[in-house]
Amino acid sequence: MPAPPPPPTMPPTALTPRPRHAAGGAAALVIGIGAILIIANVILQFVRLSVGGLSESAAEVNGVCQSALGQLGQAISSRLGYGVPQALCGRAAAIEDWKAVTLWLGIVLIAVGLVLIARRAGWVSAASVRPRPGQ
């Protein structure tokens, strides 16, 4: 009796289980990008802006710009045609905004990478993350 033919091979689909090492590269990439963003945040902490011959951090400049006296100074200097304080305050505010964006995005990406690693290791299953019907 002849041997039965081998079963047909099917192309990989979304339903085909992936090898255990498939998520390792993605997790490492996501964690790496998150770490780079947090390093960028640390670098932004040390950006210095020149204010009237003084070198101040962006946080200090932004604090002065947001104060009542800083707002008054910006209004007066713009009426006199001297736009340097407004440009400097805008630059300080942008640096402060980017510090927040890089910090939170870095934290979220590292958390996503750790979840990928946990799912790959079997510590967390996909079913435990989904809400159960009726809840």
C-alpha positions as MATLAB code, in Angstrom:
seq = 'MPAPPPPPTMPPTALTPRPRHAAGGAAALVIGIGAILIIANVILQFVRLSVGGLSESAAEVNGVCQSALGQLGQAISSRLGYGVPQALCGRAAAIEDWKAVTLWLGIVLIAVGLVLIARRAGWVSAASVRPRPGQ';
ca = [
       0.000    0.000    0.000;
       1.445    3.389   -0.962;
       2.138    5.999    1.699;
      -0.494    8.707    2.021;
       0.471   12.077    0.556;
       1.794   14.660    3.017;
      -0.735   17.202    4.245;
      -0.805   20.388    2.208;
       1.159   23.252    3.681;
      -0.802   26.388    4.278;
       0.671   29.864    4.110;
       1.032   31.572    7.497;
      -2.022   33.577    8.484;
      -3.115   35.562   11.482;
      -4.469   32.353   12.971;
      -1.158   30.523   12.640;
       0.758   30.625   15.937;
       3.982   32.555   15.712;
       7.297   31.250   16.953;
       8.091   32.334   20.511;
      10.942   34.582   19.386;
       8.784   36.642   16.990;
       7.834   39.318   19.552;
      11.360   39.657   20.960;
      12.596   42.001   18.267;
       9.496   44.186   18.414;
       9.669   44.415   22.200;
      13.344   45.340   22.122;
      12.704   47.965   19.443;
       9.804   49.537   21.359;
      11.757   49.579   24.637;
      14.803   51.001   22.830;
      12.781   53.847   21.306;
      11.226   54.549   24.727;
      14.680   54.684   26.319;
      15.932   57.066   23.609;
      12.970   59.362   24.268;
      13.680   59.406   28.002;
      17.360   60.177   27.295;
      16.183   63.034   25.031;
      14.093   64.291   27.952;
      17.147   64.305   30.213;
      19.120   66.207   27.573;
      16.318   68.776   27.256;
      16.554   69.371   31.019;
      19.995   70.905   30.486;
      19.212   73.221   27.547;
      20.356   76.724   28.447;
      18.884   79.925   27.007;
      20.711   83.236   26.974;
      18.720   85.943   28.744;
      20.306   89.373   28.858;
      23.807   87.946   29.124;
      22.757   85.312   31.652;
      22.451   81.644   30.850;
      19.246   80.263   32.334;
      17.584   76.883   31.979;
      14.446   76.624   29.869;
      12.388   75.893   33.001;
      13.600   79.095   34.680;
      12.921   81.195   31.580;
       9.484   79.620   31.173;
       8.685   80.357   34.818;
       9.523   84.031   34.375;
       7.584   84.205   31.112;
       4.465   82.698   32.700;
       4.548   85.051   35.692;
       2.512   88.251   35.772;
       5.648   90.388   35.520;
       6.861   88.346   32.544;
       3.517   88.753   30.779;
       3.643   92.501   31.353;
       7.217   92.657   30.072;
       6.292   90.786   26.908;
       3.390   93.157   26.250;
       5.527   96.260   26.732;
       8.442   94.980   24.653;
       6.169   94.002   21.758;
       4.675   97.525   21.698;
       8.190   98.952   21.488;
       9.024   96.655   18.568;
      11.439   94.528   20.553;
      10.291   90.922   20.000;
      13.186   89.055   21.623;
      11.366   88.276   24.914;
       8.390   86.803   23.032;
      10.657   84.643   20.868;
      12.626   83.526   23.919;
       9.451   82.747   25.873;
       8.093   80.796   22.916;
      11.303   78.788   22.687;
      11.262   78.062   26.430;
       7.609   76.978   26.294;
       8.308   74.695   23.327;
      11.225   73.063   25.166;
       9.027   72.509   28.226;
       6.296   70.973   26.046;
       8.754   68.619   24.349;
      10.116   67.565   27.722;
       6.637   66.421   28.721;
       5.998   64.682   25.383;
       9.286   62.777   25.392;
       8.893   61.714   29.010;
       5.341   60.356   28.715;
       5.819   58.796   25.296;
       9.013   57.112   26.528;
       7.228   55.719   29.591;
       4.320   54.420   27.480;
       6.637   52.762   24.940;
       8.674   51.043   27.648;
       5.442   49.791   29.253;
       4.219   48.451   25.892;
       7.550   46.687   25.372;
       7.347   45.098   28.813;
       3.794   43.897   28.097;
       5.032   42.343   24.839;
       7.776   40.552   26.744;
       5.315   39.391   29.426;
       2.911   38.057   26.811;
       5.729   36.283   24.995;
       6.901   34.673   28.230;
       3.371   33.544   29.012;
       3.001   35.639   32.166;
      -0.004   37.452   30.675;
      -2.394   35.859   28.213;
      -4.386   37.780   25.639;
      -7.606   36.473   27.192;
      -6.782   37.988   30.590;
      -6.463   41.447   29.041;
      -9.814   41.413   27.221;
     -12.929   42.324   29.212;
     -15.270   39.428   29.915;
     -18.837   39.625   28.606;
     -21.245   41.085   31.102;
     -18.662   43.160   32.979;
];
